[in-house]
Amino acid sequence: MKVYITMDAEGISGIYKLAQVIPGNSEYDYARKLMAGDINAAVAGAFDAGADAVFVNDAHNNGDNLRITDLDERVVLCSGADRPYTMAEGAQKGFDAALLIGYHARKGSKGVISHSYAYGSMVEMWLNGKVISEYELIGYMIGYYGTPVVFISGDDIVTADAKENVSGIHTVTVKECISNGAASCIHPNVTARMIRAEVKRALEEIEAKQIKPMAIKEAVKIDVRYSAEAQAWKAMMAPNTERIGETIVRYHGKDYKEAYLAFVTGTGLAGTFGDDAALYKCK
């Protein structure tokens, strides 16, 4: 059994505010240890369930958060910013199951460091008319390659949302959200045991629970509301785009992959204009 892991940072055990996940801040190095702790727990659970190989995609920010020497030596780690599929990089290799570690709620909703893909540019995103969160954006790209998302960890908001939207998914809630920058956190040693046990259970129950890949068979539209008009017109330089509002851009494709890759390109271009960038220079 081959297992794919994509890791974000905001839903990691012990993380409760933005400054912890931004490189250069005093608490970031400690947060990297917390990230490694959750990943190692998930990896242990995967091998407990009989995995032959585990691939980890360091999906937060520029993909340079996890230090390979902090991880279980059995993993393959994907690092770096220049990845065509960004947070879903590596999924195209084909896996039997996928685990989402450290994910978070969407922008505008209650949730610890809740946002939608990009801190300084994106306000909201829709998939074929439905408001979605980041785990869905990435989960459908993983599902495009036939891999079911069987597990997610994060705060109580994202895990509850995932249960509503992904049939059969297993979850571990590592903290309870108080606000965007505050949480009641369970000790990382405890959450590590929780993650390890639930990942093992999730992988062992794939067939019994008949967890299917997140998939869309028809044409796809990903609509994004950016925070500034300048971001929208920059995004329009990407392929397969349509301007449907002053700050809203539609990325379309004959399938999910085509629309998603257009989104990745356009959102990267939009991010070159940061009207509120100063908000994210945390000290």
C-alpha atoms as a printed R data frame, in Angstrom:
    type eleno elety resid chain resno       x      y       z
1   ATOM     1    CA   MET     A     1   0.000  0.000   0.000
2   ATOM     2    CA   LYS     A     2   1.300  3.421  -1.043
3   ATOM     3    CA   VAL     A     3   0.204  6.374   1.116
4   ATOM     4    CA   TYR     A     4   0.258 10.064   0.181
5   ATOM     5    CA   ILE     A     5   0.436 12.813   2.816
6   ATOM     6    CA   THR     A     6  -0.033 16.525   2.179
7   ATOM     7    CA   MET     A     7   0.777 18.769   5.136
8   ATOM     8    CA   ASP     A     8  -0.385 22.280   5.838
9   ATOM     9    CA   ALA     A     9   0.641 24.153   8.984
10  ATOM    10    CA   GLU     A    10  -2.317 26.036  10.423
11  ATOM    11    CA   GLY     A    11  -4.086 22.895  11.637
12  ATOM    12    CA   ILE     A    12  -1.025 21.319  13.255
13  ATOM    13    CA   SER     A    13  -1.099 20.404  16.963
14  ATOM    14    CA   GLY     A    14  -0.166 23.323  19.214
15  ATOM    15    CA   ILE     A    15  -0.399 26.005  16.522
16  ATOM    16    CA   TYR     A    16  -2.902 28.752  17.281
17  ATOM    17    CA   LYS     A    17  -1.730 32.012  15.656
18  ATOM    18    CA   LEU     A    18  -0.358 33.182  12.324
19  ATOM    19    CA   ALA     A    19   3.075 34.257  13.593
20  ATOM    20    CA   GLN     A    20   3.926 30.635  14.387
21  ATOM    21    CA   VAL     A    21   3.731 29.549  10.741
22  ATOM    22    CA   ILE     A    22   5.551 32.478   9.107
23  ATOM    23    CA   PRO     A    23   9.313 31.984   8.554
24  ATOM    24    CA   GLY     A    24  11.462 34.562  10.279
25  ATOM    25    CA   ASN     A    25   9.296 34.872  13.360
26  ATOM    26    CA   SER     A    26  10.661 33.788  16.719
27  ATOM    27    CA   GLU     A    27   8.152 30.944  17.180
28  ATOM    28    CA   TYR     A    28   8.512 29.434  13.714
29  ATOM    29    CA   ASP     A    29  11.333 27.036  14.536
30  ATOM    30    CA   TYR     A    30   9.283 25.543  17.362
31  ATOM    31    CA   ALA     A    31   6.316 25.220  14.994
32  ATOM    32    CA   ARG     A    32   8.480 23.192  12.610
33  ATOM    33    CA   LYS     A    33   9.014 20.659  15.394
34  ATOM    34    CA   LEU     A    34   5.250 20.500  15.956
35  ATOM    35    CA   MET     A    35   4.738 19.869  12.238
36  ATOM    36    CA   ALA     A    36   7.256 17.038  12.270
37  ATOM    37    CA   GLY     A    37   5.520 15.537  15.298
38  ATOM    38    CA   ASP     A    38   2.131 15.303  13.561
39  ATOM    39    CA   ILE     A    39   3.704 13.962  10.375
40  ATOM    40    CA   ASN     A    40   5.677 11.294  12.200
41  ATOM    41    CA   ALA     A    41   2.518 10.192  13.988
42  ATOM    42    CA   ALA     A    42   0.660  9.859  10.680
43  ATOM    43    CA   VAL     A    43   3.590  8.004   9.109
44  ATOM    44    CA   ALA     A    44   3.718  5.592  12.042
45  ATOM    45    CA   GLY     A    45   0.006  4.943  11.685
46  ATOM    46    CA   ALA     A    46   0.413  4.287   7.976
47  ATOM    47    CA   PHE     A    47   3.159  1.722   8.506
48  ATOM    48    CA   ASP     A    48   1.185  0.171  11.357
49  ATOM    49    CA   ALA     A    49  -1.575 -0.420   8.799
50  ATOM    50    CA   GLY     A    50   0.798 -2.164   6.425
51  ATOM    51    CA   ALA     A    51   2.006  0.637   4.156
52  ATOM    52    CA   ASP     A    52   4.945 -0.161   1.909
53  ATOM    53    CA   ALA     A    53   5.748  3.459   1.084
54  ATOM    54    CA   VAL     A    54   4.804  6.921   2.376
55  ATOM    55    CA   PHE     A    55   5.259 10.119   0.357
56  ATOM    56    CA   VAL     A    56   5.038 13.444   2.235
57  ATOM    57    CA   ASN     A    57   4.372 16.732   0.448
58  ATOM    58    CA   ASP     A    58   5.435 19.744   2.545
59  ATOM    59    CA   ALA     A    59   2.547 21.869   1.301
60  ATOM    60    CA   HIS     A    60   2.688 24.943   3.535
61  ATOM    61    CA   ASN     A    61   3.962 28.203   2.074
62  ATOM    62    CA   ASN     A    62   7.180 27.541   0.105
63  ATOM    63    CA   GLY     A    63   7.460 23.885   1.029
64  ATOM    64    CA   ASP     A    64  10.503 24.390   3.220
65  ATOM    65    CA   ASN     A    65   9.050 23.752   6.667
66  ATOM    66    CA   LEU     A    66   9.786 20.088   7.319
67  ATOM    67    CA   ARG     A    67  13.407 19.093   7.893
68  ATOM    68    CA   ILE     A    68  13.956 15.604   6.557
69  ATOM    69    CA   THR     A    69  16.240 14.710   9.474
70  ATOM    70    CA   ASP     A    70  13.312 15.363  11.851
71  ATOM    71    CA   LEU     A    71  11.177 12.774  10.068
72  ATOM    72    CA   ASP     A    72  10.777  9.016  10.101
73  ATOM    73    CA   GLU     A    73  13.546  7.731   7.827
74  ATOM    74    CA   ARG     A    74  11.075  5.583   5.870
75  ATOM    75    CA   VAL     A    75   9.396  8.593   4.187
76  ATOM    76    CA   VAL     A    76  10.107 10.329   0.912
77  ATOM    77    CA   LEU     A    77   9.787 14.109   1.418
78  ATOM    78    CA   CYS     A    78   8.808 16.562  -1.327
79  ATOM    79    CA   SER     A    79  10.138 20.060  -0.564
80  ATOM    80    CA   GLY     A    80  10.425 23.372  -2.394
81  ATOM    81    CA   ALA     A    81   8.320 26.126  -3.904
82  ATOM    82    CA   ASP     A    82   8.528 25.285  -7.611
83  ATOM    83    CA   ARG     A    83   5.902 22.537  -7.755
84  ATOM    84    CA   PRO     A    84   3.340 22.474 -10.598
85  ATOM    85    CA   TYR     A    85   0.616 20.964  -8.375
86  ATOM    86    CA   THR     A    86   1.648 22.952  -5.261
87  ATOM    87    CA   MET     A    87  -0.247 21.494  -2.279
88  ATOM    88    CA   ALA     A    88  -1.154 18.388  -4.288
89  ATOM    89    CA   GLU     A    89   2.327 17.805  -5.692
90  ATOM    90    CA   GLY     A    90   3.173 14.142  -5.962
91  ATOM    91    CA   ALA     A    91  -0.433 12.971  -6.135
92  ATOM    92    CA   GLN     A    92   0.067 12.407  -9.854
93  ATOM    93    CA   LYS     A    93   2.338  9.463  -8.991
94  ATOM    94    CA   GLY     A    94  -0.682  7.427  -7.905
95  ATOM    95    CA   PHE     A    95  -1.429  6.198  -4.366
96  ATOM    96    CA   ASP     A    96  -3.831  3.938  -2.548
97  ATOM    97    CA   ALA     A    97  -4.865  6.527   0.034
98  ATOM    98    CA   ALA     A    98  -4.258 10.151   0.999
99  ATOM    99    CA   LEU     A    99  -3.951 11.832   4.404
100 ATOM   100    CA   LEU     A   100  -4.394 15.588   4.940
101 ATOM   101    CA   ILE     A   101  -2.417 16.703   7.982
102 ATOM   102    CA   GLY     A   102  -2.729 20.138   9.591
103 ATOM   103    CA   TYR     A   103  -5.480 21.574   7.397
104 ATOM   104    CA   HIS     A   104  -7.743 24.494   8.319
105 ATOM   105    CA   ALA     A   105 -11.085 26.194   7.684
106 ATOM   106    CA   ARG     A   106 -11.871 28.542   4.806
107 ATOM   107    CA   LYS     A   107 -11.418 32.302   4.717
108 ATOM   108    CA   GLY     A   108 -14.190 34.200   6.476
109 ATOM   109    CA   SER     A   109 -15.365 31.302   8.614
110 ATOM   110    CA   LYS     A   110 -14.552 30.631  12.232
111 ATOM   111    CA   GLY     A   111 -11.328 28.666  12.416
112 ATOM   112    CA   VAL     A   112  -7.736 28.818  13.623
113 ATOM   113    CA   ILE     A   113  -5.847 30.942  11.064
114 ATOM   114    CA   SER     A   114  -8.738 30.336   8.645
115 ATOM   115    CA   HIS     A   115  -7.981 31.340   5.065
116 ATOM   116    CA   SER     A   116  -8.381 30.092   1.518
117 ATOM   117    CA   TYR     A   117  -5.108 29.031  -0.127
118 ATOM   118    CA   ALA     A   118  -3.402 32.462  -0.207
119 ATOM   119    CA   TYR     A   119  -3.239 34.758   2.837
120 ATOM   120    CA   GLY     A   120  -3.036 38.147   1.190
121 ATOM   121    CA   SER     A   121  -5.099 37.838  -1.974
122 ATOM   122    CA   MET     A   122  -7.987 35.369  -1.813
123 ATOM   123    CA   VAL     A   123 -11.311 36.124  -0.128
124 ATOM   124    CA   GLU     A   124 -13.464 33.203  -1.244
125 ATOM   125    CA   MET     A   125 -13.525 30.333  -3.726
126 ATOM   126    CA   TRP     A   126 -16.292 28.270  -5.299
127 ATOM   127    CA   LEU     A   127 -16.215 24.939  -7.109
128 ATOM   128    CA   ASN     A   128 -19.035 24.640  -9.639
129 ATOM   129    CA   GLY     A   129 -21.019 27.126  -7.565
130 ATOM   130    CA   LYS     A   130 -20.326 25.680  -4.083
131 ATOM   131    CA   VAL     A   131 -18.192 27.570  -1.578
132 ATOM   132    CA   ILE     A   132 -15.229 25.363  -0.747
133 ATOM   133    CA   SER     A   133 -12.327 25.124   1.668
134 ATOM   134    CA   GLU     A   134  -8.690 24.431   0.926
135 ATOM   135    CA   TYR     A   135  -8.960 20.732   1.810
136 ATOM   136    CA   GLU     A   136 -11.604 20.354  -0.919
137 ATOM   137    CA   LEU     A   137  -9.535 22.257  -3.487
138 ATOM   138    CA   ILE     A   138  -6.632 19.876  -2.860
139 ATOM   139    CA   GLY     A   139  -8.726 16.776  -2.228
140 ATOM   140    CA   TYR     A   140 -10.299 16.958  -5.679
141 ATOM   141    CA   MET     A   141  -6.878 17.227  -7.299
142 ATOM   142    CA   ILE     A   142  -5.781 14.138  -5.394
143 ATOM   143    CA   GLY     A   143  -9.032 12.436  -6.362
144 ATOM   144    CA   TYR     A   144  -8.455 13.225 -10.019
145 ATOM   145    CA   TYR     A   145  -5.709 10.600  -9.914
146 ATOM   146    CA   GLY     A   146  -7.990  8.043  -8.292
147 ATOM   147    CA   THR     A   147  -6.739  8.364  -4.706
148 ATOM   148    CA   PRO     A   148  -9.303  8.628  -1.889
149 ATOM   149    CA   VAL     A   149  -8.778 11.119   0.938
150 ATOM   150    CA   VAL     A   150  -9.342  8.965   4.020
151 ATOM   151    CA   PHE     A   151  -8.081 11.189   6.848
152 ATOM   152    CA   ILE     A   152  -7.789 14.826   7.884
153 ATOM   153    CA   SER     A   153  -6.458 16.490  11.031
154 ATOM   154    CA   GLY     A   154  -6.934 20.078  12.167
155 ATOM   155    CA   ASP     A   155  -9.157 22.136  14.419
156 ATOM   156    CA   ASP     A   156 -12.746 21.288  15.288
157 ATOM   157    CA   ILE     A   157 -14.120 23.507  12.509
158 ATOM   158    CA   VAL     A   158 -12.326 21.879   9.578
159 ATOM   159    CA   THR     A   159 -12.805 18.333  10.836
160 ATOM   160    CA   ALA     A   160 -16.554 18.863  11.249
161 ATOM   161    CA   ASP     A   161 -16.751 20.409   7.769
162 ATOM   162    CA   ALA     A   162 -14.841 17.500   6.242
163 ATOM   163    CA   LYS     A   163 -17.211 14.992   7.810
164 ATOM   164    CA   GLU     A   164 -20.112 16.792   6.120
165 ATOM   165    CA   ASN     A   165 -18.482 16.872   2.701
166 ATOM   166    CA   VAL     A   166 -16.347 13.723   2.381
167 ATOM   167    CA   SER     A   167 -18.229 10.494   2.939
168 ATOM   168    CA   GLY     A   168 -16.460  8.072   5.274
169 ATOM   169    CA   ILE     A   169 -13.490 10.296   6.087
170 ATOM   170    CA   HIS     A   170 -11.674  9.759   9.388
171 ATOM   171    CA   THR     A   171 -10.682 12.803  11.440
172 ATOM   172    CA   VAL     A   172  -8.639 13.875  14.440
173 ATOM   173    CA   THR     A   173  -9.386 17.204  16.107
174 ATOM   174    CA   VAL     A   174  -6.151 18.486  17.642
175 ATOM   175    CA   LYS     A   175  -7.542 21.760  19.024
176 ATOM   176    CA   GLU     A   176 -10.762 23.665  19.576
177 ATOM   177    CA   CYS     A   177 -11.002 27.029  17.869
178 ATOM   178    CA   ILE     A   178 -11.654 30.080  20.029
179 ATOM   179    CA   SER     A   179 -10.947 32.625  17.307
180 ATOM   180    CA   ASN     A   180  -8.674 33.104  14.301
181 ATOM   181    CA   GLY     A   181  -5.716 33.563  16.614
182 ATOM   182    CA   ALA     A   182  -6.598 31.515  19.675
183 ATOM   183    CA   ALA     A   183  -7.340 27.866  20.433
184 ATOM   184    CA   SER     A   184  -7.637 25.302  23.189
185 ATOM   185    CA   CYS     A   185  -4.839 22.927  22.198
186 ATOM   186    CA   ILE     A   186  -4.457 19.281  23.164
187 ATOM   187    CA   HIS     A   187  -0.902 18.320  24.141
188 ATOM   188    CA   PRO     A   188   1.077 17.204  21.058
189 ATOM   189    CA   ASN     A   189   2.049 13.918  22.713
190 ATOM   190    CA   VAL     A   190  -1.642 13.109  23.100
191 ATOM   191    CA   THR     A   191  -2.573 14.177  19.572
192 ATOM   192    CA   ALA     A   192   0.318 12.109  18.197
193 ATOM   193    CA   ARG     A   193  -1.224  8.997  19.713
194 ATOM   194    CA   MET     A   194  -4.641 10.017  18.405
195 ATOM   195    CA   ILE     A   195  -3.344 10.609  14.871
196 ATOM   196    CA   ARG     A   196  -1.355  7.381  14.776
197 ATOM   197    CA   ALA     A   197  -4.322  5.289  15.903
198 ATOM   198    CA   GLU     A   198  -6.886  6.957  13.624
199 ATOM   199    CA   VAL     A   199  -4.650  6.860  10.549
200 ATOM   200    CA   LYS     A   200  -4.149  3.135  11.104
201 ATOM   201    CA   ARG     A   201  -7.905  2.682  11.430
202 ATOM   202    CA   ALA     A   202  -8.616  4.796   8.343
203 ATOM   203    CA   LEU     A   203  -6.253  2.801   6.148
204 ATOM   204    CA   GLU     A   204  -7.517 -0.519   7.430
205 ATOM   205    CA   GLU     A   205 -11.130  0.468   6.742
206 ATOM   206    CA   ILE     A   206 -10.829  1.848   3.197
207 ATOM   207    CA   GLU     A   207 -12.548 -1.115   1.603
208 ATOM   208    CA   ALA     A   208 -15.056 -1.680   4.404
209 ATOM   209    CA   LYS     A   209 -16.182  1.957   4.387
210 ATOM   210    CA   GLN     A   210 -15.919  2.137   0.587
211 ATOM   211    CA   ILE     A   211 -14.306  5.571   0.688
212 ATOM   212    CA   LYS     A   212 -14.267  6.909  -2.864
213 ATOM   213    CA   PRO     A   213 -11.924  9.486  -4.404
214 ATOM   214    CA   MET     A   214 -13.211 13.054  -4.409
215 ATOM   215    CA   ALA     A   215 -14.033 13.406  -8.086
216 ATOM   216    CA   ILE     A   216 -15.941 15.615 -10.511
217 ATOM   217    CA   LYS     A   217 -16.668 14.038 -13.870
218 ATOM   218    CA   GLU     A   218 -18.174 17.060 -15.647
219 ATOM   219    CA   ALA     A   219 -16.561 20.322 -16.758
220 ATOM   220    CA   VAL     A   220 -15.149 22.353 -13.870
221 ATOM   221    CA   LYS     A   221 -15.379 26.011 -12.845
222 ATOM   222    CA   ILE     A   222 -13.280 27.347  -9.973
223 ATOM   223    CA   ASP     A   223 -14.338 30.899  -9.109
224 ATOM   224    CA   VAL     A   224 -12.136 33.073  -6.896
225 ATOM   225    CA   ARG     A   225 -12.904 36.408  -5.273
226 ATOM   226    CA   TYR     A   226  -9.660 38.296  -4.779
227 ATOM   227    CA   SER     A   227  -9.211 41.127  -2.308
228 ATOM   228    CA   ALA     A   228  -8.304 43.735  -4.920
229 ATOM   229    CA   GLU     A   229  -9.183 44.536  -8.527
230 ATOM   230    CA   ALA     A   230  -5.480 44.617  -9.400
231 ATOM   231    CA   GLN     A   231  -5.172 40.993  -8.318
232 ATOM   232    CA   ALA     A   232  -8.080 39.998 -10.564
233 ATOM   233    CA   TRP     A   233  -6.639 41.552 -13.699
234 ATOM   234    CA   LYS     A   234  -3.237 40.021 -12.996
235 ATOM   235    CA   ALA     A   235  -4.912 36.615 -12.588
236 ATOM   236    CA   MET     A   236  -6.537 37.055 -16.013
237 ATOM   237    CA   MET     A   237  -3.129 36.532 -17.618
238 ATOM   238    CA   ALA     A   238  -3.475 32.818 -16.799
239 ATOM   239    CA   PRO     A   239  -5.036 30.428 -19.340
240 ATOM   240    CA   ASN     A   240  -8.694 29.385 -19.217
241 ATOM   241    CA   THR     A   241  -9.866 32.467 -17.326
242 ATOM   242    CA   GLU     A   242 -13.009 34.583 -17.414
243 ATOM   243    CA   ARG     A   243 -13.678 37.821 -15.527
244 ATOM   244    CA   ILE     A   244 -17.112 37.550 -13.916
245 ATOM   245    CA   GLY     A   245 -16.880 40.480 -11.501
246 ATOM   246    CA   GLU     A   246 -14.637 43.334 -10.464
247 ATOM   247    CA   THR     A   247 -12.607 41.066  -8.202
248 ATOM   248    CA   ILE     A   248 -13.866 37.610  -9.290
249 ATOM   249    CA   VAL     A   249 -12.084 35.390 -11.799
250 ATOM   250    CA   ARG     A   250 -13.369 32.072 -13.142
251 ATOM   251    CA   TYR     A   251 -10.932 29.292 -14.005
252 ATOM   252    CA   HIS     A   252 -12.516 26.660 -16.208
253 ATOM   253    CA   GLY     A   253 -11.499 23.362 -17.694
254 ATOM   254    CA   LYS     A   254 -12.837 20.267 -19.366
255 ATOM   255    CA   ASP     A   255 -11.802 18.427 -16.170
256 ATOM   256    CA   TYR     A   256 -10.570 19.251 -12.683
257 ATOM   257    CA   LYS     A   257  -6.878 19.127 -13.545
258 ATOM   258    CA   GLU     A   258  -7.203 21.735 -16.282
259 ATOM   259    CA   ALA     A   259  -9.177 24.141 -14.096
260 ATOM   260    CA   TYR     A   260  -6.928 23.570 -11.064
261 ATOM   261    CA   LEU     A   261  -3.690 24.260 -12.955
262 ATOM   262    CA   ALA     A   262  -5.211 27.453 -14.369
263 ATOM   263    CA   PHE     A   263  -6.157 28.435 -10.794
264 ATOM   264    CA   VAL     A   264  -2.612 27.788  -9.549
265 ATOM   265    CA   THR     A   265  -1.155 29.977 -12.304
266 ATOM   266    CA   GLY     A   266  -3.687 32.780 -11.886
267 ATOM   267    CA   THR     A   267  -3.515 32.886  -8.115
268 ATOM   268    CA   GLY     A   268   0.265 33.005  -8.284
269 ATOM   269    CA   LEU     A   269   0.025 36.025 -10.573
270 ATOM   270    CA   ALA     A   270  -2.598 37.664  -8.351
271 ATOM   271    CA   GLY     A   271  -0.299 37.291  -5.364
272 ATOM   272    CA   THR     A   272   2.283 39.607  -6.913
273 ATOM   273    CA   PHE     A   273   0.023 42.504  -5.837
274 ATOM   274    CA   GLY     A   274  -0.399 42.657  -2.055
275 ATOM   275    CA   ASP     A   275  -2.576 45.560  -0.986
276 ATOM   276    CA   ASP     A   276  -2.736 44.257   2.580
277 ATOM   277    CA   ALA     A   277   0.664 42.554   2.712
278 ATOM   278    CA   ALA     A   278   1.654 44.499   5.833
279 ATOM   279    CA   LEU     A   279  -0.932 42.568   7.807
280 ATOM   280    CA   TYR     A   280   1.090 39.415   7.333
281 ATOM   281    CA   LYS     A   281   4.413 40.712   8.624
282 ATOM   282    CA   CYS     A   282   3.936 39.162  12.044
283 ATOM   283    CA   LYS     A   283   6.258 39.810  14.950
